[in-house]
């Protein structure tokens, strides 16, 4: 593991593995990097640095830290980190469950955690992604993953949008993201990734907050999607084998 991944560089650059974890699988508030093309990872850092990639929510701290701190890494550090994460094999990390009722949660540490005492509530039109084991997650245990509760019927609706384009509402995702949505050349995999992350990215692309290389190709993909469509797409893609 490169030094920039394991320890970062004081005083400015955080260890990449602290947020994205040593296995590169990441958490709901950030991105899974495992198995992404190294060139793609390098380009994302360049987009953060140029201002082309930002969040629709200016108060979203993980993105703010990427812009303020991680863009201070040298080209050599970024390349070594990109090579490390690209060489990792992604594994199943998120258990997707359709549910009408879900545990009540609250925001803590930039993610949803189950509240105590444990009570149930209607999921409504939401995705609730939370650690399988909060204590292990907070210890950065990269063998402990997440569970994502999604609305009933969202997997079927999402599959239809992703695989058929729903009569022109969007574009068949495999056209660019490859068979089984596991990526194609420099286009990233979207299979088995955090649904929270996928929702944010599609929303940011639709709002114009995320630009940069190749994002123009995503404009017609997201232009006609409702928030409900985005939720369904994220639910389905996150359920796939990474």
Sine and cosine of phi, psi and omega as CSV:
sin_phi,cos_phi,sin_psi,cos_psi,sin_omega,cos_omega
0.00,0.00,0.81,-0.59,0.01,-1.00
-0.88,0.48,0.46,-0.89,-0.02,-1.00
-0.85,0.52,-0.60,0.80,-0.03,-1.00
-0.92,0.40,-0.45,0.89,0.04,-1.00
-0.99,0.16,-0.66,0.75,-0.10,-0.99
-0.99,0.12,-0.58,0.81,-0.08,-1.00
-0.77,-0.64,-0.22,0.97,-0.07,-1.00
0.95,0.30,-0.38,-0.93,0.05,-1.00
-0.58,-0.82,0.92,-0.40,0.00,-1.00
-0.93,0.36,0.55,-0.84,0.04,1.00
-0.99,-0.13,0.02,1.00,-0.24,-0.97
-0.98,-0.21,-0.65,0.76,-0.24,-0.97
-0.98,-0.21,0.87,-0.50,0.05,-1.00
-0.95,0.30,0.44,-0.90,0.10,-1.00
-0.89,0.45,0.81,-0.59,0.00,-1.00
-0.84,0.54,-0.61,0.79,-0.06,-1.00
-0.95,0.32,-0.24,0.97,0.01,-1.00
-0.93,0.36,-0.70,0.72,0.00,-1.00
-1.00,0.01,-0.72,0.70,-0.07,-1.00
-1.00,0.03,-0.06,1.00,0.05,-1.00
0.95,0.32,0.46,-0.89,0.00,-1.00
-0.85,0.52,-0.49,0.87,0.01,-1.00
-1.00,0.07,0.00,1.00,0.04,-1.00
0.96,0.27,0.12,0.99,-0.09,-1.00
-0.98,0.19,-0.40,0.92,0.07,-1.00
0.96,0.29,-0.06,-1.00,-0.01,-1.00
-0.76,-0.65,0.14,-0.99,-0.08,-1.00
-0.85,0.52,-0.46,0.89,-0.05,-1.00
-1.00,0.10,-0.08,1.00,0.01,-1.00
-0.64,-0.77,-0.30,-0.95,-0.13,-0.99
-0.96,-0.27,0.54,-0.84,0.24,-0.97
-0.99,0.17,0.81,-0.58,-0.03,-1.00
-0.96,-0.26,-0.24,0.97,-0.11,-0.99
-0.86,0.51,0.84,-0.54,0.08,-1.00
0.99,0.14,-0.04,1.00,0.06,-1.00
-0.94,0.35,0.51,-0.86,0.05,-1.00
-0.86,0.51,0.68,-0.74,-0.02,-1.00
-0.85,0.53,-0.66,0.75,-0.01,-1.00
-0.89,0.46,-0.57,0.82,0.03,-1.00
-0.92,0.40,-0.69,0.72,0.02,-1.00
-0.88,0.47,-0.71,0.71,0.03,-1.00
-0.85,0.52,-0.67,0.74,-0.01,-1.00
-0.91,0.42,-0.60,0.80,0.01,-1.00
-0.90,0.43,-0.62,0.78,0.07,-1.00
-0.90,0.44,-0.63,0.78,0.04,-1.00
-0.90,0.44,-0.63,0.78,0.01,-1.00
-0.93,0.36,-0.63,0.78,0.09,-1.00
-0.87,0.50,-0.70,0.72,-0.06,-1.00
-0.92,0.40,-0.62,0.78,-0.04,-1.00
-0.98,0.18,-0.26,0.96,-0.07,-1.00
1.00,-0.03,0.00,1.00,0.00,-1.00
-0.94,0.35,-0.51,0.86,0.01,-1.00
-0.92,-0.39,0.88,-0.47,0.06,-1.00
-0.54,-0.84,-0.06,-1.00,-0.04,-1.00
-0.97,-0.25,0.49,-0.87,0.13,-0.99
-0.90,0.43,-0.41,0.91,0.02,-1.00
-0.97,-0.23,0.96,-0.29,-0.05,-1.00
-0.91,0.42,-0.26,0.97,-0.01,-1.00
-1.00,-0.07,0.10,1.00,-0.02,-1.00
-0.96,0.27,0.97,-0.25,-0.17,-0.99
-0.89,0.46,-0.67,0.74,-0.01,-1.00
-0.83,0.56,-0.64,0.77,0.04,-1.00
-0.94,0.34,-0.64,0.77,0.03,-1.00
-0.87,0.50,-0.64,0.77,0.01,-1.00
-0.94,0.35,-0.60,0.80,0.05,-1.00
-0.87,0.50,-0.70,0.71,-0.04,-1.00
-0.94,0.33,-0.71,0.71,-0.11,-0.99
-0.98,0.21,-0.54,0.84,-0.14,-0.99
-0.92,-0.40,-0.80,0.60,-0.16,-0.99
-0.94,0.35,-0.41,0.91,0.03,-1.00
-0.96,0.30,-0.12,0.99,0.07,-1.00
-1.00,0.10,-0.10,1.00,0.09,-1.00
-0.90,0.43,0.53,-0.85,0.03,-1.00
-0.96,0.27,0.26,-0.97,0.05,-1.00
-0.85,0.52,-0.63,0.78,-0.01,-1.00
-0.92,0.39,-0.64,0.77,0.02,-1.00
-0.91,0.41,-0.69,0.73,0.01,-1.00
-0.89,0.45,-0.68,0.74,-0.01,-1.00
-0.91,0.42,-0.64,0.77,-0.01,-1.00
-0.92,0.39,-0.64,0.77,0.05,-1.00
-0.91,0.41,-0.68,0.73,0.01,-1.00
-0.88,0.48,-0.68,0.73,0.01,-1.00
-0.90,0.44,-0.63,0.78,0.00,-1.00
-0.89,0.45,-0.80,0.60,-0.06,-1.00
-0.92,0.39,-0.57,0.82,0.00,-1.00
-0.90,0.44,-0.48,0.88,-0.05,-1.00
-0.99,0.16,-0.19,0.98,-0.02,-1.00
-0.99,0.16,0.55,-0.83,0.03,-1.00
-0.99,-0.11,0.87,-0.50,0.03,-1.00
-0.90,0.43,0.51,-0.86,-0.01,-1.00
-0.77,-0.64,0.30,-0.95,0.08,-1.00
-0.83,0.55,0.78,-0.63,-0.18,-0.98
-0.72,-0.70,-0.37,0.93,-0.08,-1.00
-0.79,-0.62,0.84,-0.54,0.04,-1.00
-1.00,-0.06,0.90,-0.44,-0.07,-1.00
-0.99,-0.13,0.78,-0.62,-0.06,-1.00
-0.74,-0.67,0.85,-0.53,0.14,-0.99
-0.97,0.25,0.76,-0.65,-0.06,-1.00
-0.46,-0.89,0.68,-0.73,0.07,-1.00
-0.98,0.18,-0.55,0.83,0.02,-1.00
-0.84,-0.54,0.62,-0.78,-0.09,-1.00
-0.70,-0.71,0.33,-0.94,0.08,-1.00
-0.90,0.44,0.59,-0.81,0.12,-0.99
-0.91,0.41,0.65,-0.76,-0.04,-1.00
-0.75,-0.66,0.23,-0.97,0.12,-0.99
-0.62,-0.78,0.28,-0.96,-0.02,-1.00
-1.00,0.10,0.77,-0.63,0.08,-1.00
-0.46,-0.89,0.78,-0.62,0.00,-1.00
0.89,0.46,0.57,0.82,0.06,-1.00
0.94,0.34,0.27,0.96,0.06,-1.00
-0.58,-0.81,0.20,-0.98,0.04,-1.00
-1.00,0.09,0.74,-0.67,0.08,-1.00
-0.80,-0.60,0.49,-0.87,-0.04,-1.00
-0.93,0.36,0.75,-0.66,-0.02,-1.00
-0.99,0.17,0.39,-0.92,0.13,-0.99
-0.84,-0.54,0.63,-0.78,-0.03,1.00
-0.92,0.40,0.44,-0.90,-0.06,-1.00
-0.94,0.34,0.83,-0.56,0.08,-1.00
-0.71,-0.70,0.36,-0.93,0.00,-1.00
-0.95,-0.32,0.46,-0.89,0.06,-1.00
-0.52,-0.85,0.25,-0.97,0.02,-1.00
-0.93,0.38,0.64,-0.77,0.03,-1.00
-0.95,0.30,-0.49,0.87,-0.04,-1.00
0.87,0.50,-0.61,-0.79,0.03,-1.00
-0.98,-0.21,0.90,0.44,-0.06,-1.00
-0.69,-0.72,0.35,-0.94,0.28,-0.96
-0.93,-0.37,0.79,-0.61,0.01,-1.00
-0.93,-0.37,0.97,-0.24,-0.01,-1.00
-0.95,-0.32,0.84,-0.55,-0.14,-0.99
-0.56,-0.83,0.41,-0.91,-0.02,-1.00
-0.89,0.46,0.59,-0.81,0.16,-0.99
-0.91,0.42,-0.60,0.80,0.01,-1.00
-0.63,-0.78,0.97,-0.23,-0.13,-0.99
-0.87,0.49,-0.68,0.73,-0.04,-1.00
-0.87,0.49,-0.70,0.71,-0.01,-1.00
-0.93,0.37,-0.61,0.80,0.03,-1.00
-0.90,0.44,-0.68,0.74,-0.01,-1.00
-0.92,0.38,-0.38,0.92,0.09,-1.00
-1.00,0.08,0.12,0.99,-0.02,-1.00
0.87,0.50,0.59,0.81,0.06,-1.00
-0.96,0.27,0.94,-0.35,-0.08,-1.00
-1.00,0.03,0.38,0.92,0.19,-0.98
-0.94,-0.34,0.00,1.00,-0.04,-1.00
-0.91,-0.41,0.90,-0.44,-0.12,-0.99
-0.99,-0.13,-0.52,-0.86,-0.16,-0.99
-0.73,-0.68,0.33,-0.94,0.13,-0.99
-0.87,-0.50,0.70,-0.72,0.02,-1.00
-0.87,-0.49,0.90,-0.43,0.11,-0.99
-1.00,0.05,0.76,-0.65,-0.04,-1.00
-0.79,-0.61,0.40,-0.91,-0.05,-1.00
-0.89,0.46,0.57,-0.82,0.06,-1.00
-0.83,0.55,0.72,-0.70,0.01,-1.00
1.00,0.05,-0.15,0.99,-0.07,-1.00
-0.93,0.37,-0.53,0.85,0.00,-1.00
-0.91,0.41,-0.67,0.74,0.01,-1.00
-0.93,0.38,-0.70,0.71,0.01,-1.00
-0.91,0.42,-0.66,0.76,0.01,-1.00
-0.91,0.43,-0.66,0.75,0.02,-1.00
-0.87,0.49,-0.65,0.76,0.01,-1.00
-0.90,0.44,-0.70,0.72,0.02,-1.00
-0.89,0.45,-0.70,0.71,-0.08,-1.00
-0.94,0.34,-0.65,0.76,-0.15,-0.99
-1.00,-0.09,-0.32,0.95,-0.03,-1.00
-0.86,-0.51,-0.32,0.95,-0.09,-1.00
0.99,0.15,-0.03,1.00,0.06,-1.00
0.79,0.62,0.85,0.53,0.07,-1.00
0.83,0.56,0.71,0.71,0.10,-1.00
1.00,0.02,0.01,1.00,0.01,-1.00
-0.91,0.40,-0.56,0.83,0.06,-1.00
-0.57,-0.82,-0.22,-0.98,-0.02,-1.00
-0.91,-0.42,0.62,-0.79,0.01,-1.00
-0.83,0.56,0.85,-0.52,-0.17,-0.99
-0.90,0.44,-0.53,0.85,-0.04,-1.00
-0.92,0.39,-0.26,0.97,0.03,-1.00
-0.82,0.57,-0.68,0.74,-0.01,-1.00
-0.96,-0.29,-0.59,0.81,-0.11,-0.99
-1.00,0.01,0.02,1.00,0.15,-0.99
0.99,0.11,0.18,-0.98,0.03,-1.00
-0.83,0.55,0.68,-0.73,-0.01,-1.00
0.89,0.47,0.19,0.98,0.06,-1.00
0.86,0.50,0.52,0.85,-0.03,-1.00
-0.99,-0.12,0.30,0.95,0.07,-1.00
1.00,-0.09,0.43,-0.90,-0.01,-1.00
-0.52,-0.86,0.90,-0.43,-0.05,-1.00
0.83,0.56,-0.89,-0.46,-0.06,-1.00
-0.99,-0.12,0.22,0.98,0.06,-1.00
-1.00,-0.06,0.76,-0.65,-0.14,-0.99
-0.96,0.28,0.40,-0.92,0.18,-0.98
-0.93,0.36,0.60,-0.80,0.12,-0.99
-0.85,-0.53,0.15,0.99,-0.01,-1.00
-1.00,0.08,0.75,-0.66,0.10,-0.99
0.96,0.27,0.26,0.97,0.01,-1.00
-1.00,0.00,0.30,-0.95,0.00,-1.00
-0.81,0.59,0.81,-0.59,0.04,-1.00
-0.92,0.40,-0.52,0.86,0.07,-1.00
-0.87,0.49,-0.68,0.73,0.01,-1.00
-0.91,0.42,-0.71,0.71,-0.02,-1.00
-0.88,0.47,-0.68,0.73,0.03,-1.00
-0.86,0.51,-0.72,0.69,-0.01,-1.00
-0.88,0.48,-0.68,0.73,-0.05,-1.00
-0.92,0.38,-0.69,0.72,0.01,-1.00
-0.90,0.44,-0.64,0.77,0.03,-1.00
-0.91,0.41,-0.69,0.73,-0.01,-1.00
-0.91,0.42,-0.61,0.79,0.05,-1.00
-0.92,0.40,-0.65,0.76,-0.02,-1.00
-0.92,0.38,-0.61,0.80,-0.03,-1.00
-0.98,0.18,-0.29,0.96,-0.05,-1.00
1.00,-0.05,-0.02,1.00,0.01,-1.00
-0.92,0.38,-0.54,0.84,0.04,-1.00
-0.96,-0.26,0.88,-0.47,0.05,-1.00
-0.85,-0.52,-0.64,-0.77,0.04,-1.00
1.00,-0.06,-0.08,-1.00,-0.08,-1.00
-0.87,0.49,0.73,-0.68,0.09,-1.00
0.95,0.30,-0.10,0.99,-0.02,-1.00
-0.93,0.36,-0.45,0.89,0.05,-1.00
-0.85,0.53,-0.52,0.85,0.03,-1.00
-0.92,0.39,-0.39,0.92,-0.01,-1.00
-1.00,0.07,-0.23,0.97,-0.06,-1.00
-0.83,0.56,-0.79,0.62,0.01,-1.00
-0.93,0.36,-0.37,0.93,0.01,-1.00
-0.93,0.37,-0.66,0.75,-0.12,-0.99
-0.99,-0.16,-0.20,0.98,-0.19,-0.98
-0.82,0.57,-0.65,0.76,-0.12,-0.99
-0.97,-0.26,0.18,0.98,-0.03,-1.00
-0.99,0.12,0.73,-0.68,0.16,-0.99
-0.99,0.14,0.21,-0.98,0.07,-1.00
-0.87,0.49,-0.56,0.83,0.02,-1.00
-0.92,0.39,-0.63,0.78,0.08,-1.00
-0.88,0.47,-0.69,0.73,-0.01,-1.00
-0.88,0.48,-0.67,0.74,0.04,-1.00
-0.88,0.48,-0.69,0.72,-0.01,-1.00
-0.90,0.43,-0.68,0.74,0.02,-1.00
-0.88,0.47,-0.71,0.70,-0.01,-1.00
-0.90,0.44,-0.63,0.77,0.02,-1.00
-0.87,0.49,-0.72,0.69,-0.04,-1.00
-0.93,0.37,-0.76,0.65,-0.07,-1.00
-0.90,0.44,-0.57,0.82,-0.01,-1.00
-0.94,0.34,-0.34,0.94,-0.02,-1.00
-0.99,0.15,-0.16,0.99,-0.09,-1.00
-0.99,0.12,0.39,-0.92,0.09,-1.00
-0.91,0.41,0.81,-0.59,-0.04,-1.00
-0.95,0.31,0.00,0.00,0.00,0.00
